[in-house]
């Protein structure tokens, strides 16, 4: 697996200060994608053991809230296979850190056998993600006022609650609720 960029101190792709990894490779190729260079599976650097260790070190400080996985497309089967060992290490070493992921696929497609994005590791990858932003970016539904997403068709799914309840549950920003009180 390759990656195009690592952002330390990212505040745009999830709650709090995060470390973000932009993986390479995407077959969705959304029109008006903000990073079309990441469609190429060989773009950027190889995701090595050293890269994984560097990410874990970046994630250690208390002020870092978590890890965000973006692309390209993290849920291309080869990227799922490449990122799973890192997610397992992250869960073992820093279980208090939240994990967010972005995908152009719908959660329903990720969970359906026989679809392009569903492979032998998909269930375990999803089990290690707390919040999933799903759906392709659609220019006609672009809305700059949306939090953590680019177009109105995209959903912010609370995967932890979805697993607990067995029903798809959208994420609610509890920090905003606290501000309203």
N, C-alpha and C positions, 0 to 999 in steps of 0.2 A: 504494500500500500504506500502511496505517496501523499504528501500534504503540501499545500501551497503557502500556508501561513500559520503562525502561532501568535496569538495576542495575549499578552499578560496585562492585567489591569483593564479588562474589557468591561464596560458598564452598559453596553448596548444590547447584549444578547442574553438576557436573563437578569434575575434579581441579584442585586449586590455587585461586588467586584468579582470578576470571574477570569478564568483562563480559558481561552477559546482556541480550538483546533479546527482549521479549515482543510478537510480532506480533499483529495483530487479524484476526479472521475465522476461523470454524471451522464446518464443516457436520457434524462428528462428534457434537458436543453430548453428550459423555459424561455419564451420570448422576453426580451428586455432583462435577462438575468443580470444581476449586478456583478457577477464574477465569471463571465464565460470562459476565461482562461482555465478555470478549474474543471471544465468538462473533460479535459484530457487526463486520462488515468496516470500518465507519466509526468504530469506537471509538478514542478517543485522538487522537494527533497524526499528521500526515502524515509519511511517511518521506522526507525530502528529502536533497539533496546536503549541506546543513549538518548534518543528523543523522548522515549517514555519516562526515563529517569529524570530528565530535565523538566518535563511536565509535572511529575510528582513533586519535585523540589519547588516549582513555582506555586503549586497548590497548597503547600504546607502552612504558610502564614495564616494566623487567625482571621485577618481581615479579608482573605480570599474566601468567598462564599461557596464557590463551586466551579464546575467544569462545564463548558458548552461545546457541543460537537456540531459542526456545520460543514458545508461543502461549497462546491461540488455536491455530492450526494452521499452522506454517510451510510445510507441503506442500500447502496449497490451491494450485491452479495459479496464481492471481493473486499469491499471496505468493511462490511460487518465482520468478516473473518479476520481482517487486519486489526480492527479496533477492539475486539472482544478481549484479548489478553490484557490490554491496557485497562479496560473497564474492570476486569477482575482484580488487577493489582490496586486500582484506585479504591475499589470497594473494601479490600482487605486492609490497606494502609491508611486510608482517610475516609472511613465510612460516614463521617458527619458532613462531608461535602455533597452538595446537591449536584445532580447531573441533568442538564438540559440538552435536547437534540432537536435539530431542524431537519425536515425531510420534505421533498416534493411529493412523496407518496402519501396516500391516506393510511391511517392506522388500520382500517379494515383490510386494505390490500396487503399490508405488512403481515397481518395475522392469517391470511388466507393461503393455504397450500396451493401450489401451482402457479402463483403469480410471480412475476419477475423478481420482486423484492423479497420474497419469502424464501429463506434457505434454512439449512440445518442449524444455524446459530441465531436466527432472528428472535426466537422466543427468549433466549438468554440475554441477548443484547437489550431487548425491550425491558426485561426484568431489572436491569441495572440503570434505567433512566427514570427520573422523577417527573419531568415535564417534557412533552413532545409537541413541537409546533409542526403540524402536518399540512399538506396541500401545496400544490404548485403556486408560484407567484403568477398572478394574472393581471396584466397591465390595466385592463378595463375595470378591475376592482381595486386598483391601487388606492391606498388611503394613508397619507403621511401621519395622520393623528392616531393610528393604531399603535398599541403598545406591543413591542417585540415581534411584529410581523409586518409584512409589506402590503398584503392585499386582503380584502374582507372575507374571502373564501377560506383563508387559512385559520385553523383552529389551534388554540393553546390548550392542550389536554393534560390534565393532572393524572399521570399514569399511576402514581401511588394510590390515589383514591379510586381510580378505575379498577385497579387490581383488587382493592379491598371490597368494593361494592359489587363488582361484576358488571357495572354499567358505565358507559362512557361518561366521564365527568370532566367538564371544562375547568380549567385553572382559574382561580379567583385571586387577585392580588391582595393579600391580607395586609400589606403595608399601606395600601390606599384606604382600606376599611378602617384601619387604626387612625389614620389622619382625619377621617370624617367625624369620628366620635368626639 
